[in-house]
Amino acid sequence: MEDAVEKIPEGCVTPKHGECRIPALTICPPPPKKKPIVYAKLRDPPKNGYFQPPDLEALFALAPRREACA
């Protein structure tokens, strides 16, 4: 009769009952699908033309170099 009695360990124990277990997956999920490549549609240039500020060349102009005094 002593064999029928379960021994309960002291302290915290992980539950081992079937309802407490995480179910095992039988098949793997499919891999993610690649998104289709969408090619950008070429646009016509704007009717009014591109914006060109009047002082655009001044931004890129090089300042004259100063020579060091010896």
mmJSON file of the N, C-alpha and C atoms, coordinates in Angstrom:
{"data_MODEL":{"atom_site":{
"group_PDB":["ATOM","ATOM","ATOM","ATOM","ATOM","ATOM","ATOM","ATOM","ATOM","ATOM","ATOM","ATOM","ATOM","ATOM","ATOM","ATOM","ATOM","ATOM","ATOM","ATOM","ATOM","ATOM","ATOM","ATOM","ATOM","ATOM","ATOM","ATOM","ATOM","ATOM","ATOM","ATOM","ATOM","ATOM","ATOM","ATOM","ATOM","ATOM","ATOM","ATOM","ATOM","ATOM","ATOM","ATOM","ATOM","ATOM","ATOM","ATOM","ATOM","ATOM","ATOM","ATOM","ATOM","ATOM","ATOM","ATOM","ATOM","ATOM","ATOM","ATOM","ATOM","ATOM","ATOM","ATOM","ATOM","ATOM","ATOM","ATOM","ATOM","ATOM","ATOM","ATOM","ATOM","ATOM","ATOM","ATOM","ATOM","ATOM","ATOM","ATOM","ATOM","ATOM","ATOM","ATOM","ATOM","ATOM","ATOM","ATOM","ATOM","ATOM","ATOM","ATOM","ATOM","ATOM","ATOM","ATOM","ATOM","ATOM","ATOM","ATOM","ATOM","ATOM","ATOM","ATOM","ATOM","ATOM","ATOM","ATOM","ATOM","ATOM","ATOM","ATOM","ATOM","ATOM","ATOM","ATOM","ATOM","ATOM","ATOM","ATOM","ATOM","ATOM","ATOM","ATOM","ATOM","ATOM","ATOM","ATOM","ATOM","ATOM","ATOM","ATOM","ATOM","ATOM","ATOM","ATOM","ATOM","ATOM","ATOM","ATOM","ATOM","ATOM","ATOM","ATOM","ATOM","ATOM","ATOM","ATOM","ATOM","ATOM","ATOM","ATOM","ATOM","ATOM","ATOM","ATOM","ATOM","ATOM","ATOM","ATOM","ATOM","ATOM","ATOM","ATOM","ATOM","ATOM","ATOM","ATOM","ATOM","ATOM","ATOM","ATOM","ATOM","ATOM","ATOM","ATOM","ATOM","ATOM","ATOM","ATOM","ATOM","ATOM","ATOM","ATOM","ATOM","ATOM","ATOM","ATOM","ATOM","ATOM","ATOM","ATOM","ATOM","ATOM","ATOM","ATOM","ATOM","ATOM","ATOM","ATOM","ATOM","ATOM","ATOM","ATOM","ATOM","ATOM","ATOM","ATOM","ATOM","ATOM"],
"id":[1,2,3,4,5,6,7,8,9,10,11,12,13,14,15,16,17,18,19,20,21,22,23,24,25,26,27,28,29,30,31,32,33,34,35,36,37,38,39,40,41,42,43,44,45,46,47,48,49,50,51,52,53,54,55,56,57,58,59,60,61,62,63,64,65,66,67,68,69,70,71,72,73,74,75,76,77,78,79,80,81,82,83,84,85,86,87,88,89,90,91,92,93,94,95,96,97,98,99,100,101,102,103,104,105,106,107,108,109,110,111,112,113,114,115,116,117,118,119,120,121,122,123,124,125,126,127,128,129,130,131,132,133,134,135,136,137,138,139,140,141,142,143,144,145,146,147,148,149,150,151,152,153,154,155,156,157,158,159,160,161,162,163,164,165,166,167,168,169,170,171,172,173,174,175,176,177,178,179,180,181,182,183,184,185,186,187,188,189,190,191,192,193,194,195,196,197,198,199,200,201,202,203,204,205,206,207,208,209,210],
"type_symbol":["N","C","C","N","C","C","N","C","C","N","C","C","N","C","C","N","C","C","N","C","C","N","C","C","N","C","C","N","C","C","N","C","C","N","C","C","N","C","C","N","C","C","N","C","C","N","C","C","N","C","C","N","C","C","N","C","C","N","C","C","N","C","C","N","C","C","N","C","C","N","C","C","N","C","C","N","C","C","N","C","C","N","C","C","N","C","C","N","C","C","N","C","C","N","C","C","N","C","C","N","C","C","N","C","C","N","C","C","N","C","C","N","C","C","N","C","C","N","C","C","N","C","C","N","C","C","N","C","C","N","C","C","N","C","C","N","C","C","N","C","C","N","C","C","N","C","C","N","C","C","N","C","C","N","C","C","N","C","C","N","C","C","N","C","C","N","C","C","N","C","C","N","C","C","N","C","C","N","C","C","N","C","C","N","C","C","N","C","C","N","C","C","N","C","C","N","C","C","N","C","C","N","C","C","N","C","C","N","C","C"],
"label_atom_id":["N","CA","C","N","CA","C","N","CA","C","N","CA","C","N","CA","C","N","CA","C","N","CA","C","N","CA","C","N","CA","C","N","CA","C","N","CA","C","N","CA","C","N","CA","C","N","CA","C","N","CA","C","N","CA","C","N","CA","C","N","CA","C","N","CA","C","N","CA","C","N","CA","C","N","CA","C","N","CA","C","N","CA","C","N","CA","C","N","CA","C","N","CA","C","N","CA","C","N","CA","C","N","CA","C","N","CA","C","N","CA","C","N","CA","C","N","CA","C","N","CA","C","N","CA","C","N","CA","C","N","CA","C","N","CA","C","N","CA","C","N","CA","C","N","CA","C","N","CA","C","N","CA","C","N","CA","C","N","CA","C","N","CA","C","N","CA","C","N","CA","C","N","CA","C","N","CA","C","N","CA","C","N","CA","C","N","CA","C","N","CA","C","N","CA","C","N","CA","C","N","CA","C","N","CA","C","N","CA","C","N","CA","C","N","CA","C","N","CA","C","N","CA","C","N","CA","C","N","CA","C","N","CA","C","N","CA","C","N","CA","C","N","CA","C"],
"label_alt_id":[null,null,null,null,null,null,null,null,null,null,null,null,null,null,null,null,null,null,null,null,null,null,null,null,null,null,null,null,null,null,null,null,null,null,null,null,null,null,null,null,null,null,null,null,null,null,null,null,null,null,null,null,null,null,null,null,null,null,null,null,null,null,null,null,null,null,null,null,null,null,null,null,null,null,null,null,null,null,null,null,null,null,null,null,null,null,null,null,null,null,null,null,null,null,null,null,null,null,null,null,null,null,null,null,null,null,null,null,null,null,null,null,null,null,null,null,null,null,null,null,null,null,null,null,null,null,null,null,null,null,null,null,null,null,null,null,null,null,null,null,null,null,null,null,null,null,null,null,null,null,null,null,null,null,null,null,null,null,null,null,null,null,null,null,null,null,null,null,null,null,null,null,null,null,null,null,null,null,null,null,null,null,null,null,null,null,null,null,null,null,null,null,null,null,null,null,null,null,null,null,null,null,null,null,null,null,null,null,null,null],
"label_comp_id":["MET","MET","MET","GLU","GLU","GLU","ASP","ASP","ASP","ALA","ALA","ALA","VAL","VAL","VAL","GLU","GLU","GLU","LYS","LYS","LYS","ILE","ILE","ILE","PRO","PRO","PRO","GLU","GLU","GLU","GLY","GLY","GLY","CYS","CYS","CYS","VAL","VAL","VAL","THR","THR","THR","PRO","PRO","PRO","LYS","LYS","LYS","HIS","HIS","HIS","GLY","GLY","GLY","GLU","GLU","GLU","CYS","CYS","CYS","ARG","ARG","ARG","ILE","ILE","ILE","PRO","PRO","PRO","ALA","ALA","ALA","LEU","LEU","LEU","THR","THR","THR","ILE","ILE","ILE","CYS","CYS","CYS","PRO","PRO","PRO","PRO","PRO","PRO","PRO","PRO","PRO","PRO","PRO","PRO","LYS","LYS","LYS","LYS","LYS","LYS","LYS","LYS","LYS","PRO","PRO","PRO","ILE","ILE","ILE","VAL","VAL","VAL","TYR","TYR","TYR","ALA","ALA","ALA","LYS","LYS","LYS","LEU","LEU","LEU","ARG","ARG","ARG","ASP","ASP","ASP","PRO","PRO","PRO","PRO","PRO","PRO","LYS","LYS","LYS","ASN","ASN","ASN","GLY","GLY","GLY","TYR","TYR","TYR","PHE","PHE","PHE","GLN","GLN","GLN","PRO","PRO","PRO","PRO","PRO","PRO","ASP","ASP","ASP","LEU","LEU","LEU","GLU","GLU","GLU","ALA","ALA","ALA","LEU","LEU","LEU","PHE","PHE","PHE","ALA","ALA","ALA","LEU","LEU","LEU","ALA","ALA","ALA","PRO","PRO","PRO","ARG","ARG","ARG","ARG","ARG","ARG","GLU","GLU","GLU","ALA","ALA","ALA","CYS","CYS","CYS","ALA","ALA","ALA"],
"label_asym_id":["A","A","A","A","A","A","A","A","A","A","A","A","A","A","A","A","A","A","A","A","A","A","A","A","A","A","A","A","A","A","A","A","A","A","A","A","A","A","A","A","A","A","A","A","A","A","A","A","A","A","A","A","A","A","A","A","A","A","A","A","A","A","A","A","A","A","A","A","A","A","A","A","A","A","A","A","A","A","A","A","A","A","A","A","A","A","A","A","A","A","A","A","A","A","A","A","A","A","A","A","A","A","A","A","A","A","A","A","A","A","A","A","A","A","A","A","A","A","A","A","A","A","A","A","A","A","A","A","A","A","A","A","A","A","A","A","A","A","A","A","A","A","A","A","A","A","A","A","A","A","A","A","A","A","A","A","A","A","A","A","A","A","A","A","A","A","A","A","A","A","A","A","A","A","A","A","A","A","A","A","A","A","A","A","A","A","A","A","A","A","A","A","A","A","A","A","A","A","A","A","A","A","A","A","A","A","A","A","A","A"],
"label_entity_id":["1","1","1","1","1","1","1","1","1","1","1","1","1","1","1","1","1","1","1","1","1","1","1","1","1","1","1","1","1","1","1","1","1","1","1","1","1","1","1","1","1","1","1","1","1","1","1","1","1","1","1","1","1","1","1","1","1","1","1","1","1","1","1","1","1","1","1","1","1","1","1","1","1","1","1","1","1","1","1","1","1","1","1","1","1","1","1","1","1","1","1","1","1","1","1","1","1","1","1","1","1","1","1","1","1","1","1","1","1","1","1","1","1","1","1","1","1","1","1","1","1","1","1","1","1","1","1","1","1","1","1","1","1","1","1","1","1","1","1","1","1","1","1","1","1","1","1","1","1","1","1","1","1","1","1","1","1","1","1","1","1","1","1","1","1","1","1","1","1","1","1","1","1","1","1","1","1","1","1","1","1","1","1","1","1","1","1","1","1","1","1","1","1","1","1","1","1","1","1","1","1","1","1","1","1","1","1","1","1","1"],
"label_seq_id":[1,1,1,2,2,2,3,3,3,4,4,4,5,5,5,6,6,6,7,7,7,8,8,8,9,9,9,10,10,10,11,11,11,12,12,12,13,13,13,14,14,14,15,15,15,16,16,16,17,17,17,18,18,18,19,19,19,20,20,20,21,21,21,22,22,22,23,23,23,24,24,24,25,25,25,26,26,26,27,27,27,28,28,28,29,29,29,30,30,30,31,31,31,32,32,32,33,33,33,34,34,34,35,35,35,36,36,36,37,37,37,38,38,38,39,39,39,40,40,40,41,41,41,42,42,42,43,43,43,44,44,44,45,45,45,46,46,46,47,47,47,48,48,48,49,49,49,50,50,50,51,51,51,52,52,52,53,53,53,54,54,54,55,55,55,56,56,56,57,57,57,58,58,58,59,59,59,60,60,60,61,61,61,62,62,62,63,63,63,64,64,64,65,65,65,66,66,66,67,67,67,68,68,68,69,69,69,70,70,70],
"pdbx_PDB_ins_code":[null,null,null,null,null,null,null,null,null,null,null,null,null,null,null,null,null,null,null,null,null,null,null,null,null,null,null,null,null,null,null,null,null,null,null,null,null,null,null,null,null,null,null,null,null,null,null,null,null,null,null,null,null,null,null,null,null,null,null,null,null,null,null,null,null,null,null,null,null,null,null,null,null,null,null,null,null,null,null,null,null,null,null,null,null,null,null,null,null,null,null,null,null,null,null,null,null,null,null,null,null,null,null,null,null,null,null,null,null,null,null,null,null,null,null,null,null,null,null,null,null,null,null,null,null,null,null,null,null,null,null,null,null,null,null,null,null,null,null,null,null,null,null,null,null,null,null,null,null,null,null,null,null,null,null,null,null,null,null,null,null,null,null,null,null,null,null,null,null,null,null,null,null,null,null,null,null,null,null,null,null,null,null,null,null,null,null,null,null,null,null,null,null,null,null,null,null,null,null,null,null,null,null,null,null,null,null,null,null,null],
"Cartn_x":[0.816,0.0,0.866,2.05,2.947,3.41,3.415,3.829,2.822,1.565,0.527,0.586,1.211,1.279,2.462,2.183,3.26,4.048,5.329,6.164,6.156,5.795,5.746,7.037,7.833,9.088,8.808,9.723,9.572,10.027,9.399,9.779,8.97,9.37,8.665,9.056,8.073,8.293,7.53,8.105,7.431,6.317,5.091,4.001,4.286,3.984,4.279,3.018,1.861,0.597,0.458,-0.202,-0.34,-1.026,-1.98,-2.687,-1.783,-0.715,0.178,1.301,1.472,2.581,2.239,3.259,3.094,2.953,1.907,1.741,2.859,3.304,4.369,3.758,4.402,3.92,4.292,3.376,3.645,4.335,4.003,4.641,5.155,6.176,6.737,5.878,5.781,5.041,5.815,5.117,5.819,6.7,7.751,8.623,7.872,8.309,7.631,7.827,6.811,6.881,7.581,8.337,9.008,7.97,8.159,7.277,7.661,6.683,7.029,7.751,8.659,9.432,8.545,8.397,7.589,8.545,8.509,9.374,8.686,9.45,8.898,8.597,7.482,7.082,7.832,8.467,9.209,8.221,8.499,7.612,8.148,7.248,7.635,8.154,9.054,9.535,8.372,8.474,7.386,7.146,5.89,5.529,6.203,6.356,6.967,8.49,9.054,10.497,10.918,12.16,12.692,13.024,12.931,13.23,14.722,15.098,16.502,16.62,17.148,17.289,18.301,18.125,19.015,20.459,20.713,22.08,22.659,22.206,22.679,24.176,24.682,26.105,26.951,26.421,27.171,27.434,26.558,26.754,27.965,28.232,29.306,30.576,30.585,31.765,32.857,34.084,35.201,35.717,35.995,36.561,38.028,38.564,39.975,40.853,41.959,42.883,43.734,43.922,44.815,46.192,47.182,48.542,49.023,49.754,50.246,51.353,51.354,52.41,53.648,54.809,56.028,56.889],
"Cartn_y":[-1.178,0.0,1.251,1.147,2.282,2.673,1.741,2.031,2.945,2.904,3.697,5.17,5.473,6.841,7.534,8.719,9.457,10.226,10.303,11.095,12.529,13.475,14.877,15.537,16.031,16.676,18.029,18.456,19.736,20.868,22.038,23.199,23.302,24.212,24.454,23.406,22.982,21.951,22.36,22.108,22.353,21.338,21.802,20.84,19.914,18.666,17.669,17.059,17.563,17.04,17.369,16.539,16.717,18.015,18.487,19.726,20.942,20.838,21.961,22.091,21.095,21.109,21.903,22.453,23.142,22.078,22.161,21.125,21.174,20.011,19.916,20.095,20.912,21.112,19.911,19.531,18.376,18.787,19.988,20.462,21.882,22.245,23.586,24.545,25.794,26.763,27.071,27.525,27.82,29.052,29.158,30.341,31.569,32.76,33.973,34.151,34.703,34.891,36.203,36.208,37.423,38.355,39.651,40.624,40.783,40.956,41.135,42.459,42.459,43.659,44.585,45.804,46.787,47.803,47.902,48.845,50.202,51.236,52.583,53.041,53.686,54.208,55.514,55.629,56.845,57.979,59.115,60.262,61.255,61.993,63.077,64.236,65.061,66.219,67.174,67.976,68.895,69.913,70.322,71.249,72.605,73.064,74.37,74.284,73.141,72.966,72.744,72.433,72.224,73.567,73.633,74.868,75.129,76.34,76.734,78.102,78.15,79.448,80.309,81.627,82.489,82.476,82.196,82.236,80.835,79.876,78.496,78.382,79.078,79.012,79.621,80.594,81.235,80.254,79.279,78.296,77.408,77.149,76.235,76.935,78.245,78.988,78.85,78.697,78.563,79.937,80.12,81.387,81.416,82.605,82.678,82.341,81.66,81.26,82.44,82.521,83.55,82.947,83.721,83.238,83.694,82.828,83.142,84.195,85.06,86.068,85.451,85.683,85.081,86.056],
"Cartn_z":[0.0,0.0,0.0,0.52,0.549,-0.856,-1.818,-3.18,-3.899,-3.53,-4.183,-3.773,-2.673,-2.193,-2.871,-3.515,-4.167,-3.133,-3.373,-2.49,-3.006,-2.185,-2.572,-2.119,-3.1,-2.718,-2.049,-1.275,-0.591,-1.514,-1.383,-2.182,-3.463,-4.319,-5.578,-6.617,-7.389,-8.395,-9.663,-10.819,-12.082,-12.247,-12.624,-12.8,-13.97,-13.823,-14.849,-15.423,-15.05,-15.536,-17.019,-17.792,-19.233,-19.616,-18.804,-19.11,-18.951,-18.19,-17.916,-18.94,-19.772,-20.721,-21.981,-22.614,-23.887,-24.965,-25.805,-26.823,-27.858,-28.286,-29.285,-30.668,-31.521,-32.88,-33.731,-34.583,-35.431,-36.728,-37.272,-38.498,-38.278,-39.011,-38.911,-39.739,-39.306,-40.117,-41.399,-42.451,-43.71,-43.557,-44.378,-44.298,-44.788,-44.365,-44.834,-46.335,-46.973,-48.42,-48.738,-49.834,-50.284,-50.888,-50.649,-51.25,-52.72,-53.596,-55.012,-55.227,-56.206,-56.516,-57.348,-56.872,-57.59,-58.196,-59.517,-60.199,-60.23,-59.915,-59.888,-61.315,-61.445,-62.751,-62.99,-64.151,-64.474,-64.703,-64.093,-64.203,-65.22,-65.819,-66.717,-65.871,-66.421,-65.653,-65.376,-64.317,-63.99,-65.106,-65.254,-66.332,-66.164,-64.938,-64.682,-64.608,-64.765,-64.666,-63.216,-63.013,-61.673,-61.038,-59.723,-58.999,-59.051,-59.46,-59.505,-58.844,-57.634,-56.979,-57.74,-57.705,-58.493,-58.013,-56.74,-56.22,-55.994,-56.773,-56.608,-56.867,-57.86,-58.171,-57.059,-56.329,-55.241,-54.102,-53.925,-52.858,-53.129,-54.399,-54.753,-55.21,-55.21,-55.634,-54.571,-54.996,-54.072,-53.676,-52.398,-51.935,-52.34,-52.659,-53.039,-51.83,-52.086,-51.007,-50.558,-49.306,-48.762,-48.584,-48.892,-48.707,-47.334,-46.659,-45.323,-45.413,-44.426,-44.367,-43.74,-44.326,-43.795,-43.073],
"occupancy":[1.0,1.0,1.0,1.0,1.0,1.0,1.0,1.0,1.0,1.0,1.0,1.0,1.0,1.0,1.0,1.0,1.0,1.0,1.0,1.0,1.0,1.0,1.0,1.0,1.0,1.0,1.0,1.0,1.0,1.0,1.0,1.0,1.0,1.0,1.0,1.0,1.0,1.0,1.0,1.0,1.0,1.0,1.0,1.0,1.0,1.0,1.0,1.0,1.0,1.0,1.0,1.0,1.0,1.0,1.0,1.0,1.0,1.0,1.0,1.0,1.0,1.0,1.0,1.0,1.0,1.0,1.0,1.0,1.0,1.0,1.0,1.0,1.0,1.0,1.0,1.0,1.0,1.0,1.0,1.0,1.0,1.0,1.0,1.0,1.0,1.0,1.0,1.0,1.0,1.0,1.0,1.0,1.0,1.0,1.0,1.0,1.0,1.0,1.0,1.0,1.0,1.0,1.0,1.0,1.0,1.0,1.0,1.0,1.0,1.0,1.0,1.0,1.0,1.0,1.0,1.0,1.0,1.0,1.0,1.0,1.0,1.0,1.0,1.0,1.0,1.0,1.0,1.0,1.0,1.0,1.0,1.0,1.0,1.0,1.0,1.0,1.0,1.0,1.0,1.0,1.0,1.0,1.0,1.0,1.0,1.0,1.0,1.0,1.0,1.0,1.0,1.0,1.0,1.0,1.0,1.0,1.0,1.0,1.0,1.0,1.0,1.0,1.0,1.0,1.0,1.0,1.0,1.0,1.0,1.0,1.0,1.0,1.0,1.0,1.0,1.0,1.0,1.0,1.0,1.0,1.0,1.0,1.0,1.0,1.0,1.0,1.0,1.0,1.0,1.0,1.0,1.0,1.0,1.0,1.0,1.0,1.0,1.0,1.0,1.0,1.0,1.0,1.0,1.0,1.0,1.0,1.0,1.0,1.0,1.0],
"B_iso_or_equiv":[0.0,0.0,0.0,0.0,0.0,0.0,0.0,0.0,0.0,0.0,0.0,0.0,0.0,0.0,0.0,0.0,0.0,0.0,0.0,0.0,0.0,0.0,0.0,0.0,0.0,0.0,0.0,0.0,0.0,0.0,0.0,0.0,0.0,0.0,0.0,0.0,0.0,0.0,0.0,0.0,0.0,0.0,0.0,0.0,0.0,0.0,0.0,0.0,0.0,0.0,0.0,0.0,0.0,0.0,0.0,0.0,0.0,0.0,0.0,0.0,0.0,0.0,0.0,0.0,0.0,0.0,0.0,0.0,0.0,0.0,0.0,0.0,0.0,0.0,0.0,0.0,0.0,0.0,0.0,0.0,0.0,0.0,0.0,0.0,0.0,0.0,0.0,0.0,0.0,0.0,0.0,0.0,0.0,0.0,0.0,0.0,0.0,0.0,0.0,0.0,0.0,0.0,0.0,0.0,0.0,0.0,0.0,0.0,0.0,0.0,0.0,0.0,0.0,0.0,0.0,0.0,0.0,0.0,0.0,0.0,0.0,0.0,0.0,0.0,0.0,0.0,0.0,0.0,0.0,0.0,0.0,0.0,0.0,0.0,0.0,0.0,0.0,0.0,0.0,0.0,0.0,0.0,0.0,0.0,0.0,0.0,0.0,0.0,0.0,0.0,0.0,0.0,0.0,0.0,0.0,0.0,0.0,0.0,0.0,0.0,0.0,0.0,0.0,0.0,0.0,0.0,0.0,0.0,0.0,0.0,0.0,0.0,0.0,0.0,0.0,0.0,0.0,0.0,0.0,0.0,0.0,0.0,0.0,0.0,0.0,0.0,0.0,0.0,0.0,0.0,0.0,0.0,0.0,0.0,0.0,0.0,0.0,0.0,0.0,0.0,0.0,0.0,0.0,0.0,0.0,0.0,0.0,0.0,0.0,0.0],
"pdbx_formal_charge":[null,null,null,null,null,null,null,null,null,null,null,null,null,null,null,null,null,null,null,null,null,null,null,null,null,null,null,null,null,null,null,null,null,null,null,null,null,null,null,null,null,null,null,null,null,null,null,null,null,null,null,null,null,null,null,null,null,null,null,null,null,null,null,null,null,null,null,null,null,null,null,null,null,null,null,null,null,null,null,null,null,null,null,null,null,null,null,null,null,null,null,null,null,null,null,null,null,null,null,null,null,null,null,null,null,null,null,null,null,null,null,null,null,null,null,null,null,null,null,null,null,null,null,null,null,null,null,null,null,null,null,null,null,null,null,null,null,null,null,null,null,null,null,null,null,null,null,null,null,null,null,null,null,null,null,null,null,null,null,null,null,null,null,null,null,null,null,null,null,null,null,null,null,null,null,null,null,null,null,null,null,null,null,null,null,null,null,null,null,null,null,null,null,null,null,null,null,null,null,null,null,null,null,null,null,null,null,null,null,null],
"auth_seq_id":[1,1,1,2,2,2,3,3,3,4,4,4,5,5,5,6,6,6,7,7,7,8,8,8,9,9,9,10,10,10,11,11,11,12,12,12,13,13,13,14,14,14,15,15,15,16,16,16,17,17,17,18,18,18,19,19,19,20,20,20,21,21,21,22,22,22,23,23,23,24,24,24,25,25,25,26,26,26,27,27,27,28,28,28,29,29,29,30,30,30,31,31,31,32,32,32,33,33,33,34,34,34,35,35,35,36,36,36,37,37,37,38,38,38,39,39,39,40,40,40,41,41,41,42,42,42,43,43,43,44,44,44,45,45,45,46,46,46,47,47,47,48,48,48,49,49,49,50,50,50,51,51,51,52,52,52,53,53,53,54,54,54,55,55,55,56,56,56,57,57,57,58,58,58,59,59,59,60,60,60,61,61,61,62,62,62,63,63,63,64,64,64,65,65,65,66,66,66,67,67,67,68,68,68,69,69,69,70,70,70],
"auth_comp_id":["MET","MET","MET","GLU","GLU","GLU","ASP","ASP","ASP","ALA","ALA","ALA","VAL","VAL","VAL","GLU","GLU","GLU","LYS","LYS","LYS","ILE","ILE","ILE","PRO","PRO","PRO","GLU","GLU","GLU","GLY","GLY","GLY","CYS","CYS","CYS","VAL","VAL","VAL","THR","THR","THR","PRO","PRO","PRO","LYS","LYS","LYS","HIS","HIS","HIS","GLY","GLY","GLY","GLU","GLU","GLU","CYS","CYS","CYS","ARG","ARG","ARG","ILE","ILE","ILE","PRO","PRO","PRO","ALA","ALA","ALA","LEU","LEU","LEU","THR","THR","THR","ILE","ILE","ILE","CYS","CYS","CYS","PRO","PRO","PRO","PRO","PRO","PRO","PRO","PRO","PRO","PRO","PRO","PRO","LYS","LYS","LYS","LYS","LYS","LYS","LYS","LYS","LYS","PRO","PRO","PRO","ILE","ILE","ILE","VAL","VAL","VAL","TYR","TYR","TYR","ALA","ALA","ALA","LYS","LYS","LYS","LEU","LEU","LEU","ARG","ARG","ARG","ASP","ASP","ASP","PRO","PRO","PRO","PRO","PRO","PRO","LYS","LYS","LYS","ASN","ASN","ASN","GLY","GLY","GLY","TYR","TYR","TYR","PHE","PHE","PHE","GLN","GLN","GLN","PRO","PRO","PRO","PRO","PRO","PRO","ASP","ASP","ASP","LEU","LEU","LEU","GLU","GLU","GLU","ALA","ALA","ALA","LEU","LEU","LEU","PHE","PHE","PHE","ALA","ALA","ALA","LEU","LEU","LEU","ALA","ALA","ALA","PRO","PRO","PRO","ARG","ARG","ARG","ARG","ARG","ARG","GLU","GLU","GLU","ALA","ALA","ALA","CYS","CYS","CYS","ALA","ALA","ALA"],
"auth_asym_id":["A","A","A","A","A","A","A","A","A","A","A","A","A","A","A","A","A","A","A","A","A","A","A","A","A","A","A","A","A","A","A","A","A","A","A","A","A","A","A","A","A","A","A","A","A","A","A","A","A","A","A","A","A","A","A","A","A","A","A","A","A","A","A","A","A","A","A","A","A","A","A","A","A","A","A","A","A","A","A","A","A","A","A","A","A","A","A","A","A","A","A","A","A","A","A","A","A","A","A","A","A","A","A","A","A","A","A","A","A","A","A","A","A","A","A","A","A","A","A","A","A","A","A","A","A","A","A","A","A","A","A","A","A","A","A","A","A","A","A","A","A","A","A","A","A","A","A","A","A","A","A","A","A","A","A","A","A","A","A","A","A","A","A","A","A","A","A","A","A","A","A","A","A","A","A","A","A","A","A","A","A","A","A","A","A","A","A","A","A","A","A","A","A","A","A","A","A","A","A","A","A","A","A","A","A","A","A","A","A","A"],
"auth_atom_id":["N","CA","C","N","CA","C","N","CA","C","N","CA","C","N","CA","C","N","CA","C","N","CA","C","N","CA","C","N","CA","C","N","CA","C","N","CA","C","N","CA","C","N","CA","C","N","CA","C","N","CA","C","N","CA","C","N","CA","C","N","CA","C","N","CA","C","N","CA","C","N","CA","C","N","CA","C","N","CA","C","N","CA","C","N","CA","C","N","CA","C","N","CA","C","N","CA","C","N","CA","C","N","CA","C","N","CA","C","N","CA","C","N","CA","C","N","CA","C","N","CA","C","N","CA","C","N","CA","C","N","CA","C","N","CA","C","N","CA","C","N","CA","C","N","CA","C","N","CA","C","N","CA","C","N","CA","C","N","CA","C","N","CA","C","N","CA","C","N","CA","C","N","CA","C","N","CA","C","N","CA","C","N","CA","C","N","CA","C","N","CA","C","N","CA","C","N","CA","C","N","CA","C","N","CA","C","N","CA","C","N","CA","C","N","CA","C","N","CA","C","N","CA","C","N","CA","C","N","CA","C","N","CA","C","N","CA","C","N","CA","C","N","CA","C"],
"pdbx_PDB_model_num":[1,1,1,1,1,1,1,1,1,1,1,1,1,1,1,1,1,1,1,1,1,1,1,1,1,1,1,1,1,1,1,1,1,1,1,1,1,1,1,1,1,1,1,1,1,1,1,1,1,1,1,1,1,1,1,1,1,1,1,1,1,1,1,1,1,1,1,1,1,1,1,1,1,1,1,1,1,1,1,1,1,1,1,1,1,1,1,1,1,1,1,1,1,1,1,1,1,1,1,1,1,1,1,1,1,1,1,1,1,1,1,1,1,1,1,1,1,1,1,1,1,1,1,1,1,1,1,1,1,1,1,1,1,1,1,1,1,1,1,1,1,1,1,1,1,1,1,1,1,1,1,1,1,1,1,1,1,1,1,1,1,1,1,1,1,1,1,1,1,1,1,1,1,1,1,1,1,1,1,1,1,1,1,1,1,1,1,1,1,1,1,1,1,1,1,1,1,1,1,1,1,1,1,1,1,1,1,1,1,1]
}}}
